[in-house]
Amino acid sequence: MSDDLNNRGEPDRSRIALGEEHEVRYWTGRFGISEEKLRSAVKEAGNSAEAVERWIAKHQ
């Protein structure tokens, strides 16, 4: 996802950028988890959305 919210280009949904508040909101909603759990998942699995999704599936 682009850091420039005015840039209406296609967002990058393959990576999770925890430093971007709008991305944290998107991913917590997308996965139905808390911000704390999202941060734990990224810390353990890396910032790949696919890897995080697998991590969440194993830890629920």
C-alpha distance matrix in Angstrom:
0.0 3.8 6.5 8.7 9.1 11.6 9.7 9.9 8.7 7.4 3.9 4.2 6.4 8.6 7.8 8.3 8.1 11.3 11.6 9.3 11.6 9.5 7.6 11.2 12.5 10.4 11.3 14.8 15.4 14.2 16.5 19.1 19.5 20.0 17.8 20.6 20.4 16.7 17.3 20.3 18.6 16.0 19.0 21.1 19.0 16.2 12.5 12.5 11.8 15.0 17.0 16.2 17.2 20.4 21.1 20.9 23.2 25.7 25.8 26.3
3.8 0.0 3.8 5.4 6.9 9.0 7.1 8.6 7.8 8.2 6.1 7.2 10.0 12.0 10.9 11.1 9.8 12.8 12.0 9.6 12.2 10.4 9.7 13.3 14.5 13.1 14.5 17.7 18.3 17.6 20.0 22.3 22.5 22.6 20.0 22.8 23.1 19.4 19.6 22.8 21.5 18.6 21.2 23.7 21.8 18.7 15.0 15.5 15.3 18.5 20.3 19.5 20.8 23.9 24.4 24.4 26.8 29.2 29.1 29.7
6.5 3.8 0.0 3.8 6.1 8.8 8.3 10.7 10.9 11.9 9.5 10.4 12.8 14.5 12.6 11.9 9.4 11.5 9.7 7.4 10.1 9.3 9.4 12.5 14.0 13.6 15.1 17.8 18.8 18.7 21.0 22.8 22.6 22.0 19.1 21.7 22.7 19.2 18.8 22.3 21.6 18.6 20.8 23.7 22.4 19.2 15.7 17.0 17.0 20.5 21.8 20.6 22.3 25.4 25.4 25.2 28.1 30.2 29.6 30.3
8.7 5.4 3.8 0.0 3.8 5.3 5.4 8.5 9.7 11.8 10.5 12.4 15.0 17.2 15.8 15.3 13.1 15.0 13.1 10.4 12.3 10.9 11.9 15.2 15.9 15.4 17.6 20.2 20.6 20.7 23.4 25.0 25.2 24.6 21.9 24.8 25.8 22.4 22.2 25.8 25.1 22.3 24.6 27.4 26.0 22.9 19.4 20.4 20.1 23.5 25.1 23.9 25.3 28.6 28.7 28.3 31.0 33.4 32.9 33.3
9.1 6.9 6.1 3.8 0.0 3.8 5.4 7.2 9.5 11.4 10.1 12.8 14.7 17.6 16.5 15.6 13.9 15.4 14.0 10.5 11.3 9.1 10.9 14.1 13.9 13.4 16.2 18.6 18.4 18.8 21.8 23.1 23.6 23.1 20.8 24.0 25.1 21.8 22.1 25.8 25.1 22.7 25.3 28.1 26.6 23.9 20.2 21.1 20.1 23.5 25.4 23.8 24.7 28.3 28.5 27.6 30.2 32.8 32.2 32.2
11.6 9.0 8.8 5.3 3.8 0.0 3.8 6.0 9.0 11.8 11.8 14.8 17.2 20.1 19.4 19.0 17.3 19.1 17.5 14.2 15.0 12.8 14.6 17.9 17.5 16.7 19.6 22.1 21.6 21.8 25.0 26.4 27.1 26.8 24.6 27.8 28.8 25.5 25.9 29.5 28.7 26.2 28.9 31.6 30.0 27.2 23.5 24.1 23.1 26.3 28.5 27.1 27.9 31.4 31.9 31.1 33.5 36.2 35.7 35.7
9.7 7.1 8.3 5.4 5.4 3.8 0.0 3.8 5.6 8.8 9.3 12.3 15.1 17.7 17.5 17.7 16.5 18.9 17.7 14.6 16.1 13.7 14.5 18.2 18.2 16.8 19.3 22.2 21.8 21.4 24.5 26.3 27.2 27.3 25.1 28.2 28.8 25.2 25.7 29.1 27.9 25.3 28.1 30.5 28.6 25.7 22.0 22.1 21.4 24.4 26.7 25.8 26.5 29.8 30.7 30.1 32.4 35.1 35.0 35.1
9.9 8.6 10.7 8.5 7.2 6.0 3.8 0.0 3.8 6.6 8.1 11.6 13.9 17.0 17.5 18.0 17.5 20.0 19.4 16.1 17.1 14.1 14.7 18.4 17.9 15.8 18.5 21.5 20.5 19.8 23.2 25.0 26.4 26.9 25.1 28.5 28.7 25.2 26.2 29.5 27.9 25.7 28.8 30.9 28.7 26.1 22.3 22.0 20.7 23.4 26.1 25.3 25.4 28.8 30.0 29.3 31.2 34.1 34.3 34.1
8.7 7.8 10.9 9.7 9.5 9.0 5.6 3.8 0.0 3.8 6.2 9.2 12.0 14.6 15.5 16.8 16.7 19.7 19.5 16.6 18.2 15.3 15.0 18.8 18.8 16.4 18.3 21.7 21.0 19.7 22.8 25.2 26.5 27.3 25.5 28.7 28.5 24.8 25.8 28.8 26.9 24.5 27.6 29.5 27.0 24.4 20.7 19.9 18.9 21.3 24.1 23.8 24.0 27.1 28.6 28.2 29.9 32.8 33.3 33.4
7.4 8.2 11.9 11.8 11.4 11.8 8.8 6.6 3.8 0.0 3.8 6.6 8.9 11.5 13.0 14.6 15.4 18.5 19.0 16.3 17.9 14.9 13.8 17.4 17.5 14.6 16.0 19.6 18.9 17.0 20.0 22.6 24.1 25.3 23.9 26.9 26.3 22.6 24.0 26.7 24.5 22.3 25.6 27.1 24.3 22.0 18.4 17.1 15.9 17.9 21.0 20.8 20.8 23.8 25.5 25.2 26.7 29.6 30.3 30.4
3.9 6.1 9.5 10.5 10.1 11.8 9.3 8.1 6.2 3.8 0.0 3.8 5.9 8.9 9.8 10.9 11.7 14.7 15.4 12.8 14.5 11.7 10.1 13.7 14.2 11.3 12.6 16.2 15.9 14.2 17.0 19.6 20.8 21.8 20.2 23.1 22.6 18.9 20.1 23.0 20.9 18.6 21.9 23.6 21.0 18.7 15.0 14.1 12.8 15.4 18.1 17.6 17.8 21.0 22.4 22.0 23.8 26.6 27.1 27.3
4.2 7.2 10.4 12.4 12.8 14.8 12.3 11.6 9.2 6.6 3.8 0.0 3.8 5.5 6.5 8.6 10.0 13.4 14.6 12.8 15.0 12.9 10.3 13.5 14.8 12.0 12.0 15.8 16.2 14.1 16.2 19.3 20.0 21.2 19.4 21.9 21.1 17.3 18.4 20.8 18.5 16.1 19.3 20.7 17.9 15.5 11.9 10.7 10.0 12.4 14.9 14.9 15.5 18.4 19.7 19.9 21.7 24.2 24.9 25.6
6.4 10.0 12.8 15.0 14.7 17.2 15.1 13.9 12.0 8.9 5.9 3.8 0.0 3.8 5.6 7.3 9.9 12.8 14.9 13.2 14.7 12.5 9.5 12.0 13.1 9.9 9.3 13.1 13.4 10.8 12.6 15.9 16.9 18.5 17.2 19.7 18.4 14.8 16.4 18.6 15.9 14.1 17.7 18.7 15.8 14.0 10.6 8.9 7.1 9.4 12.3 12.0 12.1 15.1 16.6 16.5 18.2 20.8 21.6 22.1
8.6 12.0 14.5 17.2 17.6 20.1 17.7 17.0 14.6 11.5 8.9 5.5 3.8 0.0 3.8 7.0 10.0 13.1 15.4 14.6 16.7 15.1 11.6 13.6 15.5 12.6 11.0 14.6 15.6 12.8 13.7 17.3 17.7 19.4 18.0 19.9 18.3 14.7 16.0 17.6 14.6 12.6 15.9 16.5 13.3 11.4 8.4 5.9 5.2 7.0 9.6 10.2 10.9 13.2 14.8 15.6 17.1 19.3 20.4 21.5
7.8 10.9 12.6 15.8 16.5 19.4 17.5 17.5 15.5 13.0 9.8 6.5 5.6 3.8 0.0 3.8 6.5 9.6 11.9 11.7 14.1 13.3 9.7 11.4 13.9 11.9 10.1 13.5 15.2 13.2 13.7 17.1 16.8 17.7 15.8 17.4 16.3 12.6 13.1 15.1 12.6 9.9 13.0 14.3 11.5 9.0 5.4 4.7 5.3 8.3 9.6 9.4 11.3 13.7 14.3 15.1 17.4 19.2 19.8 21.1
8.3 11.1 11.9 15.3 15.6 19.0 17.7 18.0 16.8 14.6 10.9 8.6 7.3 7.0 3.8 0.0 3.8 6.1 9.0 8.9 10.9 10.6 6.9 7.8 10.8 9.5 7.5 10.5 12.8 11.5 11.9 14.8 14.0 14.4 12.1 13.9 13.2 9.4 9.8 12.4 10.5 7.8 11.0 12.9 11.0 8.7 5.0 6.3 6.0 9.8 10.3 8.8 10.9 13.8 13.6 13.8 16.7 18.5 18.3 19.4
8.1 9.8 9.4 13.1 13.9 17.3 16.5 17.5 16.7 15.4 11.7 10.0 9.9 10.0 6.5 3.8 0.0 3.8 5.4 5.8 8.7 9.3 6.3 7.4 10.8 10.5 9.5 11.9 14.4 14.0 14.6 16.9 15.8 15.3 12.3 14.1 14.4 10.8 10.1 13.2 12.4 9.2 11.6 14.4 13.2 10.4 7.0 9.4 9.8 13.5 13.7 12.0 14.5 17.3 16.6 16.7 19.9 21.5 20.8 22.0
11.3 12.8 11.5 15.0 15.4 19.1 18.9 20.0 19.7 18.5 14.7 13.4 12.8 13.1 9.6 6.1 3.8 0.0 3.8 5.4 7.1 9.0 6.7 5.8 9.6 10.5 9.3 10.6 13.7 14.1 14.2 15.8 14.0 12.7 9.3 10.9 11.9 8.7 7.3 10.9 11.0 8.4 10.2 13.4 13.3 11.0 8.5 11.5 11.6 15.2 14.8 12.4 15.0 17.7 16.3 16.0 19.6 20.9 19.6 20.6
11.6 12.0 9.7 13.1 14.0 17.5 17.7 19.4 19.5 19.0 15.4 14.6 14.9 15.4 11.9 9.0 5.4 3.8 0.0 3.8 6.4 9.0 8.0 7.9 11.2 12.5 12.3 13.6 16.3 17.0 17.6 19.0 17.2 15.5 11.9 13.5 15.1 12.2 10.5 14.0 14.6 11.8 13.0 16.5 16.5 13.8 11.4 14.5 14.8 18.5 18.2 16.1 18.7 21.4 20.0 19.8 23.4 24.6 23.2 24.3
9.3 9.6 7.4 10.4 10.5 14.2 14.6 16.1 16.6 16.3 12.8 12.8 13.2 14.6 11.7 8.9 5.8 5.4 3.8 0.0 3.8 5.5 5.3 6.4 8.9 10.0 10.8 12.4 14.4 15.2 16.6 17.9 16.8 15.4 12.2 14.6 16.1 13.0 12.3 16.0 16.1 13.6 15.6 18.8 18.3 15.8 12.7 15.1 14.7 18.5 19.0 16.7 18.7 21.9 20.9 20.3 23.6 25.4 24.2 24.8
11.6 12.2 10.1 12.3 11.3 15.0 16.1 17.1 18.2 17.9 14.5 15.0 14.7 16.7 14.1 10.9 8.7 7.1 6.4 3.8 0.0 3.8 5.4 5.1 6.3 8.6 10.1 10.7 12.4 14.1 15.6 16.0 15.0 13.3 10.3 13.3 15.1 12.5 12.3 16.1 16.5 14.8 16.8 19.9 19.8 17.8 14.9 17.1 16.1 19.8 20.4 17.6 19.1 22.5 21.4 20.1 23.4 25.4 23.8 23.8
9.5 10.4 9.3 10.9 9.1 12.8 13.7 14.1 15.3 14.9 11.7 12.9 12.5 15.1 13.3 10.6 9.3 9.0 9.0 5.5 3.8 0.0 3.8 5.5 5.1 6.2 8.7 10.1 10.7 12.1 14.3 15.1 14.9 14.1 11.8 15.2 16.4 13.5 14.2 17.8 17.6 16.0 18.6 21.3 20.5 18.6 15.4 16.8 15.2 18.8 20.1 17.4 18.3 22.0 21.6 20.1 23.0 25.5 24.2 24.0
7.6 9.7 9.4 11.9 10.9 14.6 14.5 14.7 15.0 13.8 10.1 10.3 9.5 11.6 9.7 6.9 6.3 6.7 8.0 5.3 5.4 3.8 0.0 3.8 5.3 4.9 6.0 8.4 9.7 10.1 12.0 13.5 13.3 13.0 10.7 13.8 14.3 10.9 11.8 15.3 14.5 12.7 15.7 18.1 17.0 15.1 11.7 13.0 11.4 15.1 16.3 13.9 14.9 18.5 18.2 17.1 20.0 22.4 21.4 21.5
11.2 13.3 12.5 15.2 14.1 17.9 18.2 18.4 18.8 17.4 13.7 13.5 12.0 13.6 11.4 7.8 7.4 5.8 7.9 6.4 5.1 5.5 3.8 0.0 3.8 5.5 5.3 6.0 8.4 9.7 10.6 11.5 10.4 9.5 6.9 10.2 11.0 8.0 8.9 12.5 12.2 11.1 13.8 16.3 15.8 14.5 11.7 13.6 11.9 15.4 16.0 12.9 14.1 17.6 16.6 15.1 18.3 20.4 19.0 19.0
12.5 14.5 14.0 15.9 13.9 17.5 18.2 17.9 18.8 17.5 14.2 14.8 13.1 15.5 13.9 10.8 10.8 9.6 11.2 8.9 6.3 5.1 5.3 3.8 0.0 3.8 5.7 5.4 6.1 8.5 10.2 10.2 10.1 9.4 8.0 11.8 12.5 10.1 11.9 15.1 14.8 14.3 17.1 19.4 18.8 17.8 15.0 16.3 13.9 17.2 18.3 15.1 15.5 19.1 18.5 16.4 19.2 21.7 20.2 19.5
10.4 13.1 13.6 15.4 13.4 16.7 16.8 15.8 16.4 14.6 11.3 12.0 9.9 12.6 11.9 9.5 10.5 10.5 12.5 10.0 8.6 6.2 4.9 5.5 3.8 0.0 3.8 5.7 5.3 6.0 8.6 9.7 10.6 11.3 10.4 13.9 13.7 10.9 13.2 16.1 14.9 14.3 17.6 19.4 18.1 17.1 14.0 14.4 11.6 14.7 16.5 13.7 13.6 17.4 17.5 15.5 17.9 20.8 20.0 19.3
11.3 14.5 15.1 17.6 16.2 19.6 19.3 18.5 18.3 16.0 12.6 12.0 9.3 11.0 10.1 7.5 9.5 9.3 12.3 10.8 10.1 8.7 6.0 5.3 5.7 3.8 0.0 3.8 5.3 4.8 6.0 8.0 8.3 9.4 8.7 11.7 10.8 7.7 10.4 12.9 11.3 11.0 14.4 15.9 14.5 13.9 11.2 11.6 8.7 11.7 13.0 10.0 10.0 13.8 13.7 11.8 14.4 17.2 16.4 16.0
14.8 17.7 17.8 20.2 18.6 22.1 22.2 21.5 21.7 19.6 16.2 15.8 13.1 14.6 13.5 10.5 11.9 10.6 13.6 12.4 10.7 10.1 8.4 6.0 5.4 5.7 3.8 0.0 3.8 5.5 5.4 5.5 5.1 5.9 6.1 9.3 8.6 6.6 9.7 11.9 11.1 11.7 14.7 16.1 15.5 15.5 13.5 14.3 11.5 14.1 14.8 11.3 11.1 14.6 13.9 11.2 13.9 16.5 15.1 14.2
15.4 18.3 18.8 20.6 18.4 21.6 21.8 20.5 21.0 18.9 15.9 16.2 13.4 15.6 15.2 12.8 14.4 13.7 16.3 14.4 12.4 10.7 9.7 8.4 6.1 5.3 5.3 3.8 0.0 3.8 5.5 4.9 6.8 8.4 9.5 12.8 11.9 10.2 13.5 15.6 14.4 15.2 18.4 19.5 18.5 18.6 16.3 16.4 13.1 15.4 16.8 13.7 12.6 16.1 16.1 13.2 15.2 18.3 17.1 15.6
14.2 17.6 18.7 20.7 18.8 21.8 21.4 19.8 19.7 17.0 14.2 14.1 10.8 12.8 13.2 11.5 14.0 14.1 17.0 15.2 14.1 12.1 10.1 9.7 8.5 6.0 4.8 5.5 3.8 0.0 3.8 5.7 8.1 10.7 11.5 14.4 12.8 10.6 14.0 15.8 13.8 14.4 17.9 18.6 16.9 17.1 14.7 14.1 10.5 12.2 14.2 11.6 9.9 13.5 14.3 11.8 13.2 16.6 16.3 15.0
16.5 20.0 21.0 23.4 21.8 25.0 24.5 23.2 22.8 20.0 17.0 16.2 12.6 13.7 13.7 11.9 14.6 14.2 17.6 16.6 15.6 14.3 12.0 10.6 10.2 8.6 6.0 5.4 5.5 3.8 0.0 3.8 5.5 8.8 10.3 12.4 10.0 8.5 12.3 13.2 11.1 12.6 15.9 16.0 14.6 15.5 13.9 13.4 10.0 11.2 12.4 9.4 7.5 10.8 11.2 8.2 9.8 13.0 12.5 11.3
19.1 22.3 22.8 25.0 23.1 26.4 26.3 25.0 25.2 22.6 19.6 19.3 15.9 17.3 17.1 14.8 16.9 15.8 19.0 17.9 16.0 15.1 13.5 11.5 10.2 9.7 8.0 5.5 4.9 5.7 3.8 0.0 3.8 7.1 9.7 11.8 9.9 9.5 13.2 14.2 12.9 14.8 17.7 18.0 17.3 18.4 17.0 16.9 13.6 14.9 15.8 12.5 10.8 13.8 13.5 10.0 11.5 14.5 13.2 11.1
19.5 22.5 22.6 25.2 23.6 27.1 27.2 26.4 26.5 24.1 20.8 20.0 16.9 17.7 16.8 14.0 15.8 14.0 17.2 16.8 15.0 14.9 13.3 10.4 10.1 10.6 8.3 5.1 6.8 8.1 5.5 3.8 0.0 3.8 6.7 8.2 6.3 6.7 10.1 10.9 10.3 12.5 14.9 15.4 15.4 16.6 15.6 16.3 13.6 15.2 15.1 11.5 10.8 13.4 12.1 8.8 11.2 13.4 11.3 9.8
20.0 22.6 22.0 24.6 23.1 26.8 27.3 26.9 27.3 25.3 21.8 21.2 18.5 19.4 17.7 14.4 15.3 12.7 15.5 15.4 13.3 14.1 13.0 9.5 9.4 11.3 9.4 5.9 8.4 10.7 8.8 7.1 3.8 0.0 3.8 5.3 5.2 6.3 8.7 9.9 10.6 12.5 14.3 15.5 16.2 17.0 16.1 17.6 15.4 17.5 17.1 13.3 13.5 16.1 14.2 11.3 14.2 15.8 13.2 12.1
17.8 20.0 19.1 21.9 20.8 24.6 25.1 25.1 25.5 23.9 20.2 19.4 17.2 18.0 15.8 12.1 12.3 9.3 11.9 12.2 10.3 11.8 10.7 6.9 8.0 10.4 8.7 6.1 9.5 11.5 10.3 9.7 6.7 3.8 0.0 3.8 5.5 5.0 6.1 8.6 9.8 10.5 12.2 14.2 15.1 15.1 14.0 16.1 14.4 17.2 16.6 12.8 14.0 16.7 14.6 12.5 15.9 17.3 14.8 14.6
20.6 22.8 21.7 24.8 24.0 27.8 28.2 28.5 28.7 26.9 23.1 21.9 19.7 19.9 17.4 13.9 14.1 10.9 13.5 14.6 13.3 15.2 13.8 10.2 11.8 13.9 11.7 9.3 12.8 14.4 12.4 11.8 8.2 5.3 3.8 0.0 3.8 5.4 5.2 6.2 8.6 10.0 10.6 12.4 14.1 14.7 14.5 16.9 15.8 18.1 16.7 13.1 14.7 16.7 13.9 12.1 15.7 16.3 13.3 13.6
20.4 23.1 22.7 25.8 25.1 28.8 28.8 28.7 28.5 26.3 22.6 21.1 18.4 18.3 16.3 13.2 14.4 11.9 15.1 16.1 15.1 16.4 14.3 11.0 12.5 13.7 10.8 8.6 11.9 12.8 10.0 9.9 6.3 5.2 5.5 3.8 0.0 3.8 5.4 5.0 6.1 8.6 9.7 10.5 11.8 13.1 13.2 15.0 13.7 15.4 13.9 10.3 11.5 13.2 10.4 8.4 11.9 12.5 9.7 10.1
16.7 19.4 19.2 22.4 21.8 25.5 25.2 25.2 24.8 22.6 18.9 17.3 14.8 14.7 12.6 9.4 10.8 8.7 12.2 13.0 12.5 13.5 10.9 8.0 10.1 10.9 7.7 6.6 10.2 10.6 8.5 9.5 6.7 6.3 5.0 5.4 3.8 0.0 3.8 5.4 5.1 6.2 8.5 9.9 10.2 10.7 10.0 11.8 10.4 12.7 11.7 8.0 9.7 12.1 9.9 8.4 12.1 13.3 11.4 12.1
17.3 19.6 18.8 22.2 22.1 25.9 25.7 26.2 25.8 24.0 20.1 18.4 16.4 16.0 13.1 9.8 10.1 7.3 10.5 12.3 12.3 14.2 11.8 8.9 11.9 13.2 10.4 9.7 13.5 14.0 12.3 13.2 10.1 8.7 6.1 5.2 5.4 3.8 0.0 3.8 5.4 5.2 6.1 8.6 9.9 9.7 9.5 12.3 12.1 14.6 12.9 9.7 12.4 14.3 11.6 11.1 14.9 15.4 13.3 14.7
20.3 22.8 22.3 25.8 25.8 29.5 29.1 29.5 28.8 26.7 23.0 20.8 18.6 17.6 15.1 12.4 13.2 10.9 14.0 16.0 16.1 17.8 15.3 12.5 15.1 16.1 12.9 11.9 15.6 15.8 13.2 14.2 10.9 9.9 8.6 6.2 5.0 5.4 3.8 0.0 3.8 5.5 5.0 6.2 8.4 9.6 10.7 13.1 13.1 14.8 12.3 9.4 12.0 13.0 9.6 9.6 13.2 12.9 10.6 12.6
18.6 21.5 21.6 25.1 25.1 28.7 27.9 27.9 26.9 24.5 20.9 18.5 15.9 14.6 12.6 10.5 12.4 11.0 14.6 16.1 16.5 17.6 14.5 12.2 14.8 14.9 11.3 11.1 14.4 13.8 11.1 12.9 10.3 10.6 9.8 8.6 6.1 5.1 5.4 3.8 0.0 3.8 5.4 5.2 5.7 7.4 8.5 10.1 9.8 11.1 8.7 5.7 8.4 9.3 6.3 6.8 10.4 10.4 9.1 11.2
16.0 18.6 18.6 22.3 22.7 26.2 25.3 25.7 24.5 22.3 18.6 16.1 14.1 12.6 9.9 7.8 9.2 8.4 11.8 13.6 14.8 16.0 12.7 11.1 14.3 14.3 11.0 11.7 15.2 14.4 12.6 14.8 12.5 12.5 10.5 10.0 8.6 6.2 5.2 5.5 3.8 0.0 3.8 5.5 5.2 4.7 5.2 7.8 8.6 10.6 8.4 6.1 9.7 11.0 8.8 9.8 13.3 13.6 12.7 14.9
19.0 21.2 20.8 24.6 25.3 28.9 28.1 28.8 27.6 25.6 21.9 19.3 17.7 15.9 13.0 11.0 11.6 10.2 13.0 15.6 16.8 18.6 15.7 13.8 17.1 17.6 14.4 14.7 18.4 17.9 15.9 17.7 14.9 14.3 12.2 10.6 9.7 8.5 6.1 5.0 5.4 3.8 0.0 3.8 5.9 5.8 7.8 10.7 12.2 13.8 11.0 9.2 12.8 13.4 10.5 12.0 15.4 14.8 13.6 16.2
21.1 23.7 23.7 27.4 28.1 31.6 30.5 30.9 29.5 27.1 23.6 20.7 18.7 16.5 14.3 12.9 14.4 13.4 16.5 18.8 19.9 21.3 18.1 16.3 19.4 19.4 15.9 16.1 19.5 18.6 16.0 18.0 15.4 15.5 14.2 12.4 10.5 9.9 8.6 6.2 5.2 5.5 3.8 0.0 3.8 6.0 9.1 10.9 12.3 12.8 9.4 8.3 11.6 11.1 8.0 10.4 13.2 12.0 11.2 14.4
19.0 21.8 22.4 26.0 26.6 30.0 28.6 28.7 27.0 24.3 21.0 17.9 15.8 13.3 11.5 11.0 13.2 13.3 16.5 18.3 19.8 20.5 17.0 15.8 18.8 18.1 14.5 15.5 18.5 16.9 14.6 17.3 15.4 16.2 15.1 14.1 11.8 10.2 9.9 8.4 5.7 5.2 5.9 3.8 0.0 3.8 6.8 7.5 9.1 9.3 5.8 5.7 9.1 8.6 6.5 9.4 11.9 11.3 11.6 14.6
16.2 18.7 19.2 22.9 23.9 27.2 25.7 26.1 24.4 22.0 18.7 15.5 14.0 11.4 9.0 8.7 10.4 11.0 13.8 15.8 17.8 18.6 15.1 14.5 17.8 17.1 13.9 15.5 18.6 17.1 15.5 18.4 16.6 17.0 15.1 14.7 13.1 10.7 9.7 9.6 7.4 4.7 5.8 6.0 3.8 0.0 3.8 5.7 8.4 9.6 6.9 7.0 10.7 11.2 9.7 12.1 14.9 14.8 15.0 17.7
12.5 15.0 15.7 19.4 20.2 23.5 22.0 22.3 20.7 18.4 15.0 11.9 10.6 8.4 5.4 5.0 7.0 8.5 11.4 12.7 14.9 15.4 11.7 11.7 15.0 14.0 11.2 13.5 16.3 14.7 13.9 17.0 15.6 16.1 14.0 14.5 13.2 10.0 9.5 10.7 8.5 5.2 7.8 9.1 6.8 3.8 0.0 3.8 6.1 8.6 7.5 7.0 10.3 11.9 11.2 12.7 15.6 16.4 16.5 18.6
12.5 15.5 17.0 20.4 21.1 24.1 22.1 22.0 19.9 17.1 14.1 10.7 8.9 5.9 4.7 6.3 9.4 11.5 14.5 15.1 17.1 16.8 13.0 13.6 16.3 14.4 11.6 14.3 16.4 14.1 13.4 16.9 16.3 17.6 16.1 16.9 15.0 11.8 12.3 13.1 10.1 7.8 10.7 10.9 7.5 5.7 3.8 0.0 3.8 5.4 5.2 6.2 8.6 10.0 10.6 12.3 14.3 15.6 16.5 18.4
11.8 15.3 17.0 20.1 20.1 23.1 21.4 20.7 18.9 15.9 12.8 10.0 7.1 5.2 5.3 6.0 9.8 11.6 14.8 14.7 16.1 15.2 11.4 11.9 13.9 11.6 8.7 11.5 13.1 10.5 10.0 13.6 13.6 15.4 14.4 15.8 13.7 10.4 12.1 13.1 9.8 8.6 12.2 12.3 9.1 8.4 6.1 3.8 0.0 3.8 5.5 5.1 6.1 8.7 9.8 10.4 12.3 14.4 15.2 16.4
15.0 18.5 20.5 23.5 23.5 26.3 24.4 23.4 21.3 17.9 15.4 12.4 9.4 7.0 8.3 9.8 13.5 15.2 18.5 18.5 19.8 18.8 15.1 15.4 17.2 14.7 11.7 14.1 15.4 12.2 11.2 14.9 15.2 17.5 17.2 18.1 15.4 12.7 14.6 14.8 11.1 10.6 13.8 12.8 9.3 9.6 8.6 5.4 3.8 0.0 3.8 5.5 5.1 6.4 8.7 10.0 10.8 12.7 14.5 15.8
17.0 20.3 21.8 25.1 25.4 28.5 26.7 26.1 24.1 21.0 18.1 14.9 12.3 9.6 9.6 10.3 13.7 14.8 18.2 19.0 20.4 20.1 16.3 16.0 18.3 16.5 13.0 14.8 16.8 14.2 12.4 15.8 15.1 17.1 16.6 16.7 13.9 11.7 12.9 12.3 8.7 8.4 11.0 9.4 5.8 6.9 7.5 5.2 5.5 3.8 0.0 3.8 5.4 5.2 6.2 8.7 10.0 10.8 12.4 14.6
16.2 19.5 20.6 23.9 23.8 27.1 25.8 25.3 23.8 20.8 17.6 14.9 12.0 10.2 9.4 8.8 12.0 12.4 16.1 16.7 17.6 17.4 13.9 12.9 15.1 13.7 10.0 11.3 13.7 11.6 9.4 12.5 11.5 13.3 12.8 13.1 10.3 8.0 9.7 9.4 5.7 6.1 9.2 8.3 5.7 7.0 7.0 6.2 5.1 5.5 3.8 0.0 3.8 5.4 4.9 6.1 8.6 9.9 10.5 12.2
17.2 20.8 22.3 25.3 24.7 27.9 26.5 25.4 24.0 20.8 17.8 15.5 12.1 10.9 11.3 10.9 14.5 15.0 18.7 18.7 19.1 18.3 14.9 14.1 15.5 13.6 10.0 11.1 12.6 9.9 7.5 10.8 10.8 13.5 14.0 14.7 11.5 9.7 12.4 12.0 8.4 9.7 12.8 11.6 9.1 10.7 10.3 8.6 6.1 5.1 5.4 3.8 0.0 3.8 5.4 5.2 6.3 8.8 10.0 10.9
20.4 23.9 25.4 28.6 28.3 31.4 29.8 28.8 27.1 23.8 21.0 18.4 15.1 13.2 13.7 13.8 17.3 17.7 21.4 21.9 22.5 22.0 18.5 17.6 19.1 17.4 13.8 14.6 16.1 13.5 10.8 13.8 13.4 16.1 16.7 16.7 13.2 12.1 14.3 13.0 9.3 11.0 13.4 11.1 8.6 11.2 11.9 10.0 8.7 6.4 5.2 5.4 3.8 0.0 3.8 5.5 5.1 6.4 8.8 10.4
21.1 24.4 25.4 28.7 28.5 31.9 30.7 30.0 28.6 25.5 22.4 19.7 16.6 14.8 14.3 13.6 16.6 16.3 20.0 20.9 21.4 21.6 18.2 16.6 18.5 17.5 13.7 13.9 16.1 14.3 11.2 13.5 12.1 14.2 14.6 13.9 10.4 9.9 11.6 9.6 6.3 8.8 10.5 8.0 6.5 9.7 11.2 10.6 9.8 8.7 6.2 4.9 5.4 3.8 0.0 3.8 5.5 5.2 6.3 8.8
20.9 24.4 25.2 28.3 27.6 31.1 30.1 29.3 28.2 25.2 22.0 19.9 16.5 15.6 15.1 13.8 16.7 16.0 19.8 20.3 20.1 20.1 17.1 15.1 16.4 15.5 11.8 11.2 13.2 11.8 8.2 10.0 8.8 11.3 12.5 12.1 8.4 8.4 11.1 9.6 6.8 9.8 12.0 10.4 9.4 12.1 12.7 12.3 10.4 10.0 8.7 6.1 5.2 5.5 3.8 0.0 3.8 5.4 5.1 6.1
23.2 26.8 28.1 31.0 30.2 33.5 32.4 31.2 29.9 26.7 23.8 21.7 18.2 17.1 17.4 16.7 19.9 19.6 23.4 23.6 23.4 23.0 20.0 18.3 19.2 17.9 14.4 13.9 15.2 13.2 9.8 11.5 11.2 14.2 15.9 15.7 11.9 12.1 14.9 13.2 10.4 13.3 15.4 13.2 11.9 14.9 15.6 14.3 12.3 10.8 10.0 8.6 6.3 5.1 5.5 3.8 0.0 3.8 5.6 5.8
25.7 29.2 30.2 33.4 32.8 36.2 35.1 34.1 32.8 29.6 26.6 24.2 20.8 19.3 19.2 18.5 21.5 20.9 24.6 25.4 25.4 25.5 22.4 20.4 21.7 20.8 17.2 16.5 18.3 16.6 13.0 14.5 13.4 15.8 17.3 16.3 12.5 13.3 15.4 12.9 10.4 13.6 14.8 12.0 11.3 14.8 16.4 15.6 14.4 12.7 10.8 9.9 8.8 6.4 5.2 5.4 3.8 0.0 3.8 6.0
25.8 29.1 29.6 32.9 32.2 35.7 35.0 34.3 33.3 30.3 27.1 24.9 21.6 20.4 19.8 18.3 20.8 19.6 23.2 24.2 23.8 24.2 21.4 19.0 20.2 20.0 16.4 15.1 17.1 16.3 12.5 13.2 11.3 13.2 14.8 13.3 9.7 11.4 13.3 10.6 9.1 12.7 13.6 11.2 11.6 15.0 16.5 16.5 15.2 14.5 12.4 10.5 10.0 8.8 6.3 5.1 5.6 3.8 0.0 3.8
26.3 29.7 30.3 33.3 32.2 35.7 35.1 34.1 33.4 30.4 27.3 25.6 22.1 21.5 21.1 19.4 22.0 20.6 24.3 24.8 23.8 24.0 21.5 19.0 19.5 19.3 16.0 14.2 15.6 15.0 11.3 11.1 9.8 12.1 14.6 13.6 10.1 12.1 14.7 12.6 11.2 14.9 16.2 14.4 14.6 17.7 18.6 18.4 16.4 15.8 14.6 12.2 10.9 10.4 8.8 6.1 5.8 6.0 3.8 0.0
